[in-house]
Amino acid sequence: MISLARLKVDDKPVILMNINGYYEPLRETLNAMVRAEFIRADEISGVHFLPSVEAAEEELRRCG
């Protein structure tokens, strides 16, 4: 999904339920890739690390 968003094939958000910090290593990797200029911050702006099901539901409602 992230690749599709980067290629502008799909603009749907990527929602990761980061319960108990499970996806923190991925978040750190993506941020390191931005710092290294391997990717741009706007290319991952649609990736949302959310702490709960409720937060994911709220984000889905907001995104339409």
PyMOL CGO cylinders between C-alpha atoms (Angstrom):
from pymol import cmd
from pymol.cgo import CYLINDER

trace = [
    CYLINDER, 0.00, 0.00, 0.00, 2.81, 2.41, 0.78, 0.3, 1, 1, 1, 1, 1, 1,
    CYLINDER, 2.81, 2.41, 0.78, 4.35, 1.74, -2.64, 0.3, 1, 1, 1, 1, 1, 1,
    CYLINDER, 4.35, 1.74, -2.64, 1.02, 2.40, -4.33, 0.3, 1, 1, 1, 1, 1, 1,
    CYLINDER, 1.02, 2.40, -4.33, 0.70, 5.68, -2.47, 0.3, 1, 1, 1, 1, 1, 1,
    CYLINDER, 0.70, 5.68, -2.47, 4.27, 6.67, -3.40, 0.3, 1, 1, 1, 1, 1, 1,
    CYLINDER, 4.27, 6.67, -3.40, 3.52, 5.95, -7.06, 0.3, 1, 1, 1, 1, 1, 1,
    CYLINDER, 3.52, 5.95, -7.06, 0.28, 7.94, -6.81, 0.3, 1, 1, 1, 1, 1, 1,
    CYLINDER, 0.28, 7.94, -6.81, -1.70, 4.86, -7.91, 0.3, 1, 1, 1, 1, 1, 1,
    CYLINDER, -1.70, 4.86, -7.91, -3.82, 4.98, -4.78, 0.3, 1, 1, 1, 1, 1, 1,
    CYLINDER, -3.82, 4.98, -4.78, -4.40, 7.79, -2.31, 0.3, 1, 1, 1, 1, 1, 1,
    CYLINDER, -4.40, 7.79, -2.31, -6.11, 5.80, 0.42, 0.3, 1, 1, 1, 1, 1, 1,
    CYLINDER, -6.11, 5.80, 0.42, -4.55, 6.13, 3.86, 0.3, 1, 1, 1, 1, 1, 1,
    CYLINDER, -4.55, 6.13, 3.86, -2.45, 3.34, 5.30, 0.3, 1, 1, 1, 1, 1, 1,
    CYLINDER, -2.45, 3.34, 5.30, -3.65, 2.71, 8.83, 0.3, 1, 1, 1, 1, 1, 1,
    CYLINDER, -3.65, 2.71, 8.83, -1.49, 0.62, 11.13, 0.3, 1, 1, 1, 1, 1, 1,
    CYLINDER, -1.49, 0.62, 11.13, -2.89, -0.21, 14.52, 0.3, 1, 1, 1, 1, 1, 1,
    CYLINDER, -2.89, -0.21, 14.52, 0.20, 0.45, 16.60, 0.3, 1, 1, 1, 1, 1, 1,
    CYLINDER, 0.20, 0.45, 16.60, -1.09, -1.28, 19.71, 0.3, 1, 1, 1, 1, 1, 1,
    CYLINDER, -1.09, -1.28, 19.71, 1.59, -1.50, 22.41, 0.3, 1, 1, 1, 1, 1, 1,
    CYLINDER, 1.59, -1.50, 22.41, 4.07, 0.10, 20.00, 0.3, 1, 1, 1, 1, 1, 1,
    CYLINDER, 4.07, 0.10, 20.00, 4.16, -2.94, 17.70, 0.3, 1, 1, 1, 1, 1, 1,
    CYLINDER, 4.16, -2.94, 17.70, 4.88, -0.84, 14.59, 0.3, 1, 1, 1, 1, 1, 1,
    CYLINDER, 4.88, -0.84, 14.59, 7.37, 1.58, 16.18, 0.3, 1, 1, 1, 1, 1, 1,
    CYLINDER, 7.37, 1.58, 16.18, 10.33, -0.07, 14.40, 0.3, 1, 1, 1, 1, 1, 1,
    CYLINDER, 10.33, -0.07, 14.40, 8.59, 0.50, 11.05, 0.3, 1, 1, 1, 1, 1, 1,
    CYLINDER, 8.59, 0.50, 11.05, 7.86, 4.13, 11.96, 0.3, 1, 1, 1, 1, 1, 1,
    CYLINDER, 7.86, 4.13, 11.96, 11.50, 4.62, 12.93, 0.3, 1, 1, 1, 1, 1, 1,
    CYLINDER, 11.50, 4.62, 12.93, 12.65, 3.02, 9.66, 0.3, 1, 1, 1, 1, 1, 1,
    CYLINDER, 12.65, 3.02, 9.66, 10.39, 5.25, 7.57, 0.3, 1, 1, 1, 1, 1, 1,
    CYLINDER, 10.39, 5.25, 7.57, 11.61, 8.34, 9.43, 0.3, 1, 1, 1, 1, 1, 1,
    CYLINDER, 11.61, 8.34, 9.43, 15.23, 7.25, 8.92, 0.3, 1, 1, 1, 1, 1, 1,
    CYLINDER, 15.23, 7.25, 8.92, 14.51, 6.85, 5.20, 0.3, 1, 1, 1, 1, 1, 1,
    CYLINDER, 14.51, 6.85, 5.20, 13.20, 10.43, 5.10, 0.3, 1, 1, 1, 1, 1, 1,
    CYLINDER, 13.20, 10.43, 5.10, 16.27, 11.74, 6.96, 0.3, 1, 1, 1, 1, 1, 1,
    CYLINDER, 16.27, 11.74, 6.96, 18.53, 9.86, 4.51, 0.3, 1, 1, 1, 1, 1, 1,
    CYLINDER, 18.53, 9.86, 4.51, 16.56, 11.41, 1.64, 0.3, 1, 1, 1, 1, 1, 1,
    CYLINDER, 16.56, 11.41, 1.64, 15.69, 7.97, 0.30, 0.3, 1, 1, 1, 1, 1, 1,
    CYLINDER, 15.69, 7.97, 0.30, 12.01, 9.00, 0.35, 0.3, 1, 1, 1, 1, 1, 1,
    CYLINDER, 12.01, 9.00, 0.35, 10.23, 12.29, 0.89, 0.3, 1, 1, 1, 1, 1, 1,
    CYLINDER, 10.23, 12.29, 0.89, 8.09, 12.98, 3.94, 0.3, 1, 1, 1, 1, 1, 1,
    CYLINDER, 8.09, 12.98, 3.94, 5.06, 13.67, 1.76, 0.3, 1, 1, 1, 1, 1, 1,
    CYLINDER, 5.06, 13.67, 1.76, 5.34, 10.16, 0.32, 0.3, 1, 1, 1, 1, 1, 1,
    CYLINDER, 5.34, 10.16, 0.32, 4.56, 8.67, 3.71, 0.3, 1, 1, 1, 1, 1, 1,
    CYLINDER, 4.56, 8.67, 3.71, 2.19, 11.36, 4.95, 0.3, 1, 1, 1, 1, 1, 1,
    CYLINDER, 2.19, 11.36, 4.95, -0.73, 8.98, 4.42, 0.3, 1, 1, 1, 1, 1, 1,
    CYLINDER, -0.73, 8.98, 4.42, 0.73, 6.37, 6.79, 0.3, 1, 1, 1, 1, 1, 1,
    CYLINDER, 0.73, 6.37, 6.79, -1.02, 6.60, 10.15, 0.3, 1, 1, 1, 1, 1, 1,
    CYLINDER, -1.02, 6.60, 10.15, 0.22, 4.78, 13.25, 0.3, 1, 1, 1, 1, 1, 1,
    CYLINDER, 0.22, 4.78, 13.25, -2.79, 4.66, 15.54, 0.3, 1, 1, 1, 1, 1, 1,
    CYLINDER, -2.79, 4.66, 15.54, -2.89, 3.36, 19.11, 0.3, 1, 1, 1, 1, 1, 1,
    CYLINDER, -2.89, 3.36, 19.11, -6.35, 1.74, 19.13, 0.3, 1, 1, 1, 1, 1, 1,
    CYLINDER, -6.35, 1.74, 19.13, -9.30, 0.43, 17.17, 0.3, 1, 1, 1, 1, 1, 1,
    CYLINDER, -9.30, 0.43, 17.17, -11.26, 3.52, 18.19, 0.3, 1, 1, 1, 1, 1, 1,
    CYLINDER, -11.26, 3.52, 18.19, -8.58, 5.82, 16.80, 0.3, 1, 1, 1, 1, 1, 1,
    CYLINDER, -8.58, 5.82, 16.80, -8.54, 3.82, 13.55, 0.3, 1, 1, 1, 1, 1, 1,
    CYLINDER, -8.54, 3.82, 13.55, -12.32, 4.08, 13.24, 0.3, 1, 1, 1, 1, 1, 1,
    CYLINDER, -12.32, 4.08, 13.24, -12.15, 7.84, 13.84, 0.3, 1, 1, 1, 1, 1, 1,
    CYLINDER, -12.15, 7.84, 13.84, -9.44, 8.24, 11.19, 0.3, 1, 1, 1, 1, 1, 1,
    CYLINDER, -9.44, 8.24, 11.19, -11.46, 6.20, 8.68, 0.3, 1, 1, 1, 1, 1, 1,
    CYLINDER, -11.46, 6.20, 8.68, -14.52, 8.41, 9.30, 0.3, 1, 1, 1, 1, 1, 1,
    CYLINDER, -14.52, 8.41, 9.30, -12.40, 11.53, 8.86, 0.3, 1, 1, 1, 1, 1, 1,
    CYLINDER, -12.40, 11.53, 8.86, -10.86, 10.27, 5.60, 0.3, 1, 1, 1, 1, 1, 1,
    CYLINDER, -10.86, 10.27, 5.60, -14.24, 9.35, 4.16, 0.3, 1, 1, 1, 1, 1, 1,
]
cmd.load_cgo(trace, "trace")
